[in-house]
Amino acid sequence: MEFYDRLKSQLDQFHTWPSQYVFKFIVPAERQEELLSLLPPGQIEQKLSSTGKYVSITLKAMVSDSEQVIAVYQRAGQIQGIVSL
């Protein structure tokens, strides 16, 4: 929980809410739809790795506050093999 407290503090320090936020993830290709289903609405860019095993997903979304950002990262963190950037 300490990690998320520190993240919240940093987010609130550098962002004015509501704000557009850029989420970046790398996820195993077979978990792509699982991740997409839990992301908030926004502009999504996807790029398949050269081996086809992973997908890079970038989401630009309007969020209301740091708690919403953290909630997305916490839900995404439940996906096996995901890397949050």
ChimeraX commands (.cxc) that place a marker at each C-alpha (Angstrom):
marker #1 position 0.00,0.00,0.00 radius 0.5
marker #1 position 2.94,2.33,0.60 radius 0.5
marker #1 position 3.72,2.24,-3.15 radius 0.5
marker #1 position 0.23,3.48,-4.02 radius 0.5
marker #1 position 0.33,6.19,-1.34 radius 0.5
marker #1 position 3.57,7.48,-2.85 radius 0.5
marker #1 position 2.15,7.24,-6.37 radius 0.5
marker #1 position -0.97,9.18,-5.34 radius 0.5
marker #1 position 1.18,11.91,-3.83 radius 0.5
marker #1 position 3.28,12.18,-6.99 radius 0.5
marker #1 position 0.26,12.17,-9.28 radius 0.5
marker #1 position -1.42,14.93,-7.27 radius 0.5
marker #1 position 1.79,16.95,-7.26 radius 0.5
marker #1 position 2.24,16.90,-11.05 radius 0.5
marker #1 position -1.34,16.80,-12.38 radius 0.5
marker #1 position -4.36,19.06,-12.13 radius 0.5
marker #1 position -7.56,16.99,-12.06 radius 0.5
marker #1 position -9.49,16.21,-14.15 radius 0.5
marker #1 position -6.72,15.59,-16.65 radius 0.5
marker #1 position -5.74,13.43,-19.58 radius 0.5
marker #1 position -3.47,10.61,-18.42 radius 0.5
marker #1 position -1.34,8.24,-20.48 radius 0.5
marker #1 position -1.31,4.60,-19.37 radius 0.5
marker #1 position 1.23,2.20,-20.87 radius 0.5
marker #1 position 1.23,-1.57,-20.56 radius 0.5
marker #1 position 2.96,-4.56,-22.08 radius 0.5
marker #1 position 0.81,-7.66,-21.89 radius 0.5
marker #1 position 1.05,-11.21,-23.22 radius 0.5
marker #1 position -0.92,-11.33,-26.50 radius 0.5
marker #1 position -3.34,-13.90,-25.10 radius 0.5
marker #1 position -4.23,-11.46,-22.26 radius 0.5
marker #1 position -4.80,-8.44,-24.51 radius 0.5
marker #1 position -8.61,-8.58,-24.45 radius 0.5
marker #1 position -8.59,-9.05,-20.67 radius 0.5
marker #1 position -6.68,-5.78,-20.29 radius 0.5
marker #1 position -8.75,-3.88,-22.85 radius 0.5
marker #1 position -11.97,-4.88,-21.06 radius 0.5
marker #1 position -10.97,-3.13,-17.84 radius 0.5
marker #1 position -9.55,0.10,-19.27 radius 0.5
marker #1 position -11.57,3.31,-19.19 radius 0.5
marker #1 position -12.70,4.83,-22.51 radius 0.5
marker #1 position -10.05,6.70,-24.43 radius 0.5
marker #1 position -7.67,6.65,-27.37 radius 0.5
marker #1 position -5.92,3.27,-27.53 radius 0.5
marker #1 position -2.83,2.40,-29.54 radius 0.5
marker #1 position -1.70,-1.21,-29.80 radius 0.5
marker #1 position 1.52,-2.65,-31.19 radius 0.5
marker #1 position 2.38,-6.33,-31.49 radius 0.5
marker #1 position 5.94,-7.34,-30.60 radius 0.5
marker #1 position 8.19,-8.70,-33.34 radius 0.5
marker #1 position 7.73,-12.23,-31.97 radius 0.5
marker #1 position 3.97,-11.83,-31.61 radius 0.5
marker #1 position 4.06,-12.89,-27.97 radius 0.5
marker #1 position 3.37,-9.47,-26.44 radius 0.5
marker #1 position 1.27,-6.40,-27.15 radius 0.5
marker #1 position 2.18,-2.86,-26.16 radius 0.5
marker #1 position -0.92,-0.87,-25.25 radius 0.5
marker #1 position -0.98,2.89,-24.77 radius 0.5
marker #1 position -4.17,4.53,-23.54 radius 0.5
marker #1 position -4.83,8.27,-23.41 radius 0.5
marker #1 position -7.86,8.78,-21.20 radius 0.5
marker #1 position -9.51,11.58,-19.29 radius 0.5
marker #1 position -9.48,10.75,-15.57 radius 0.5
marker #1 position -11.09,12.60,-12.70 radius 0.5
marker #1 position -8.41,12.10,-10.03 radius 0.5
marker #1 position -5.37,10.15,-8.88 radius 0.5
marker #1 position -7.58,7.48,-7.30 radius 0.5
marker #1 position -8.98,6.61,-10.73 radius 0.5
marker #1 position -5.43,6.24,-12.13 radius 0.5
marker #1 position -4.43,3.98,-9.24 radius 0.5
marker #1 position -7.60,1.88,-9.63 radius 0.5
marker #1 position -6.72,1.17,-13.27 radius 0.5
marker #1 position -3.18,0.11,-12.32 radius 0.5
marker #1 position -4.48,-2.10,-9.50 radius 0.5
marker #1 position -6.99,-3.89,-11.76 radius 0.5
marker #1 position -4.39,-4.29,-14.51 radius 0.5
marker #1 position -1.91,-5.63,-11.97 radius 0.5
marker #1 position -4.14,-8.68,-11.52 radius 0.5
marker #1 position -3.41,-9.82,-15.09 radius 0.5
marker #1 position -0.76,-12.50,-15.22 radius 0.5
marker #1 position 2.41,-11.41,-17.05 radius 0.5
marker #1 position 1.52,-7.72,-17.40 radius 0.5
marker #1 position 4.12,-4.96,-17.19 radius 0.5
marker #1 position 2.86,-1.50,-16.26 radius 0.5
marker #1 position 5.00,1.41,-17.35 radius 0.5
marker link #1:1,2 radius 0.2
marker link #1:2,3 radius 0.2
marker link #1:3,4 radius 0.2
marker link #1:4,5 radius 0.2
marker link #1:5,6 radius 0.2
marker link #1:6,7 radius 0.2
marker link #1:7,8 radius 0.2
marker link #1:8,9 radius 0.2
marker link #1:9,10 radius 0.2
marker link #1:10,11 radius 0.2
marker link #1:11,12 radius 0.2
marker link #1:12,13 radius 0.2
marker link #1:13,14 radius 0.2
marker link #1:14,15 radius 0.2
marker link #1:15,16 radius 0.2
marker link #1:16,17 radius 0.2
marker link #1:17,18 radius 0.2
marker link #1:18,19 radius 0.2
marker link #1:19,20 radius 0.2
marker link #1:20,21 radius 0.2
marker link #1:21,22 radius 0.2
marker link #1:22,23 radius 0.2
marker link #1:23,24 radius 0.2
marker link #1:24,25 radius 0.2
marker link #1:25,26 radius 0.2
marker link #1:26,27 radius 0.2
marker link #1:27,28 radius 0.2
marker link #1:28,29 radius 0.2
marker link #1:29,30 radius 0.2
marker link #1:30,31 radius 0.2
marker link #1:31,32 radius 0.2
marker link #1:32,33 radius 0.2
marker link #1:33,34 radius 0.2
marker link #1:34,35 radius 0.2
marker link #1:35,36 radius 0.2
marker link #1:36,37 radius 0.2
marker link #1:37,38 radius 0.2
marker link #1:38,39 radius 0.2
marker link #1:39,40 radius 0.2
marker link #1:40,41 radius 0.2
marker link #1:41,42 radius 0.2
marker link #1:42,43 radius 0.2
marker link #1:43,44 radius 0.2
marker link #1:44,45 radius 0.2
marker link #1:45,46 radius 0.2
marker link #1:46,47 radius 0.2
marker link #1:47,48 radius 0.2
marker link #1:48,49 radius 0.2
marker link #1:49,50 radius 0.2
marker link #1:50,51 radius 0.2
marker link #1:51,52 radius 0.2
marker link #1:52,53 radius 0.2
marker link #1:53,54 radius 0.2
marker link #1:54,55 radius 0.2
marker link #1:55,56 radius 0.2
marker link #1:56,57 radius 0.2
marker link #1:57,58 radius 0.2
marker link #1:58,59 radius 0.2
marker link #1:59,60 radius 0.2
marker link #1:60,61 radius 0.2
marker link #1:61,62 radius 0.2
marker link #1:62,63 radius 0.2
marker link #1:63,64 radius 0.2
marker link #1:64,65 radius 0.2
marker link #1:65,66 radius 0.2
marker link #1:66,67 radius 0.2
marker link #1:67,68 radius 0.2
marker link #1:68,69 radius 0.2
marker link #1:69,70 radius 0.2
marker link #1:70,71 radius 0.2
marker link #1:71,72 radius 0.2
marker link #1:72,73 radius 0.2
marker link #1:73,74 radius 0.2
marker link #1:74,75 radius 0.2
marker link #1:75,76 radius 0.2
marker link #1:76,77 radius 0.2
marker link #1:77,78 radius 0.2
marker link #1:78,79 radius 0.2
marker link #1:79,80 radius 0.2
marker link #1:80,81 radius 0.2
marker link #1:81,82 radius 0.2
marker link #1:82,83 radius 0.2
marker link #1:83,84 radius 0.2
marker link #1:84,85 radius 0.2
view
